[in-house]
Amino acid sequence: FLAVFWERCNELQDIERIMAQIERGEARIQRRISIKKALDAKIARYKAPFHQLRIQYGTNKGKNYTEEEDRFLICMLHKMGFDKENVYEELRQCVRNAPQFRFDWFIKSRTAMEFQRRCNTLISLIEKENMEIEEKERAEKKKRGAKVTASQKRKADLAAENSGKKDAKKVKS
């Protein structure tokens, strides 16, 4: 089916609209993959993410959600699978059943749509943090690369000096 579609797609009247729709779908798939990778990378940095996970809020930390609530949302979102069909409704049920939020009326009264908005905000913060970490690692590699070349230069100079001394000794003998 796919092969025939791509062979005969030029025969379609509204090919531009169809191709745009396909590209939007592909972009959505890539976005989901990048979000899953970001969540995996963030969670993998901690042995016990439900207790240790830290989120760098920057200047716009909301006054409504606590760090413990945000940590729970991110960990459960990762555990249940970000791209699941009714993930935010299930997340809402997990929050309602979680013993640590037994008396936390604020988070227990949130809707699935509000959890979705908050998780999207947290995901964007995590992606930003991951980008900063990657940039730092690249900068360190460049520094190490520059240091390695300088040390390699010194080694080459020393080797040249030593071989010159050996040649001089051979000439004297």
C-alpha positions as CSV (number, residue, x, y, z in Angstrom):
1,F,0.0,0.0,0.0
2,L,2.8,2.4,1.0
3,A,4.9,1.7,-2.1
4,V,1.9,2.2,-4.4
5,F,1.0,5.4,-2.7
6,W,4.5,6.9,-3.1
7,E,4.6,5.7,-6.8
8,R,1.3,7.3,-7.7
9,C,1.1,10.2,-5.3
10,N,1.6,12.7,-8.1
11,E,-1.7,11.6,-9.6
12,L,-3.6,13.0,-6.6
13,Q,-5.3,16.4,-7.0
14,D,-4.6,17.8,-3.5
15,I,-1.1,16.3,-3.0
16,E,0.2,19.5,-1.3
17,R,-2.4,19.2,1.5
18,I,-1.8,15.4,1.9
19,M,2.0,15.9,2.0
20,A,1.6,18.7,4.6
21,Q,-0.5,16.4,6.7
22,I,2.0,13.6,6.5
23,E,4.8,16.0,7.5
24,R,2.8,17.3,10.5
25,G,2.3,13.7,11.6
26,E,6.0,12.9,11.2
27,A,6.9,16.0,13.2
28,R,4.5,14.9,16.0
29,I,6.1,11.4,16.1
30,Q,9.6,13.0,16.3
31,R,8.4,15.3,19.1
32,R,7.2,12.3,21.1
33,I,10.5,10.5,20.6
34,S,12.5,13.5,21.7
35,I,10.3,14.0,24.8
36,K,10.7,10.3,25.7
37,K,14.5,10.6,25.3
38,A,14.5,13.7,27.5
39,L,12.5,12.0,30.2
40,D,14.7,8.8,30.0
41,A,17.8,10.9,30.3
42,K,16.5,12.9,33.3
43,I,15.3,9.8,35.2
44,A,18.5,7.9,34.4
45,R,20.6,10.4,36.2
46,Y,19.1,9.3,39.6
47,K,19.2,6.1,41.5
48,A,15.9,6.9,43.3
49,P,14.1,9.5,41.1
50,F,11.0,9.6,43.3
51,H,13.1,11.1,46.1
52,Q,16.2,12.6,44.4
53,L,15.0,14.1,41.2
54,R,15.6,17.9,41.0
55,I,14.0,20.2,38.5
56,Q,15.7,23.5,37.6
57,Y,12.8,25.9,37.5
58,G,14.7,29.0,36.5
59,T,12.8,32.3,37.2
60,N,9.3,31.1,36.5
61,K,8.6,28.6,39.3
62,G,4.9,28.3,39.8
63,K,3.6,29.0,43.2
64,N,0.9,26.3,43.0
65,Y,2.8,23.0,42.7
66,T,5.5,21.9,45.1
67,E,8.7,20.2,44.0
68,E,7.5,16.9,45.5
69,E,4.3,17.1,43.4
70,D,6.3,17.9,40.3
71,R,8.8,15.1,41.0
72,F,5.8,12.7,41.4
73,L,4.2,13.8,38.1
74,I,7.4,13.4,36.1
75,C,8.3,10.0,37.6
76,M,4.8,8.6,37.1
77,L,4.6,10.1,33.5
78,H,7.9,8.3,32.7
79,K,6.7,5.1,34.4
80,M,3.3,5.0,32.7
81,G,4.7,6.1,29.3
82,F,4.4,9.5,27.9
83,D,2.8,8.5,24.6
84,K,0.0,6.4,26.2
85,E,-3.6,7.2,25.2
86,N,-5.2,8.3,28.5
87,V,-1.9,8.9,30.4
88,Y,-3.1,12.1,32.1
89,E,-6.4,10.6,33.3
90,E,-4.4,7.7,34.7
91,L,-1.9,10.2,36.3
92,R,-4.9,11.9,37.9
93,Q,-6.0,8.5,39.4
94,C,-2.4,7.8,40.6
95,V,-2.3,11.2,42.4
96,R,-5.6,10.6,44.0
97,N,-4.5,7.1,45.3
98,A,-1.0,8.2,46.3
99,P,-0.6,8.1,50.1
100,Q,1.8,11.1,50.2
101,F,-1.0,13.3,48.8
102,R,-3.7,12.0,51.1
103,F,-4.3,15.5,52.7
104,D,-3.2,17.6,49.7
105,W,-6.5,19.0,48.4
106,F,-4.8,21.2,45.8
107,I,-3.2,18.4,43.8
108,K,-6.1,15.9,44.3
109,S,-8.6,18.4,42.9
110,R,-6.6,19.0,39.6
111,T,-8.1,17.8,36.3
112,A,-6.4,15.7,33.7
113,M,-6.1,18.8,31.5
114,E,-4.3,20.7,34.3
115,F,-1.9,17.8,34.8
116,Q,-1.3,17.8,31.0
117,R,-0.4,21.5,31.1
118,R,1.8,21.2,34.1
119,C,3.6,18.1,32.7
120,N,4.2,20.0,29.4
121,T,5.8,22.8,31.3
122,L,8.0,20.4,33.3
123,I,9.0,18.6,30.1
124,S,10.1,21.9,28.5
125,L,12.1,22.7,31.6
126,I,13.7,19.2,31.5
127,E,14.5,19.6,27.7
128,K,16.1,23.0,28.4
129,E,18.2,21.5,31.2
130,N,19.3,18.6,29.0
131,M,20.3,21.0,26.3
132,E,22.4,22.9,28.8
133,I,24.1,19.7,30.0
134,E,24.9,18.7,26.5
135,E,26.4,22.1,25.7
136,K,28.6,21.8,28.8
137,E,29.7,18.4,27.8
138,R,30.6,19.6,24.3
139,A,32.6,22.5,25.8
140,E,34.5,20.1,28.1
141,K,35.3,17.8,25.2
142,K,36.6,20.8,23.2
143,K,38.7,21.9,26.2
144,R,40.0,18.3,26.6
145,G,40.6,18.1,22.9
146,A,42.7,21.3,23.0
147,K,44.5,20.1,26.1
148,V,45.2,16.7,24.4
149,T,46.6,18.4,21.3
150,A,48.8,20.6,23.5
151,S,50.1,17.6,25.5
152,Q,50.5,15.6,22.3
153,K,52.6,18.5,21.0
154,R,54.8,18.5,24.1
155,K,55.2,14.7,23.8
156,A,56.2,15.1,20.1
157,D,58.7,17.8,21.0
158,L,60.2,15.7,23.7
159,A,60.4,12.7,21.4
160,A,62.1,14.8,18.8
161,E,64.6,16.2,21.4
162,N,65.3,12.7,22.7
163,S,65.8,11.3,19.2
164,G,68.1,14.2,18.4
165,K,70.2,13.5,21.6
166,K,70.4,9.8,20.6
167,D,71.5,10.7,17.1
168,A,74.2,13.0,18.7
169,K,75.4,10.2,20.9
170,K,75.6,7.8,17.9
171,V,77.7,10.4,16.0
172,K,80.1,10.8,19.0
173,S,80.6,7.0,19.3
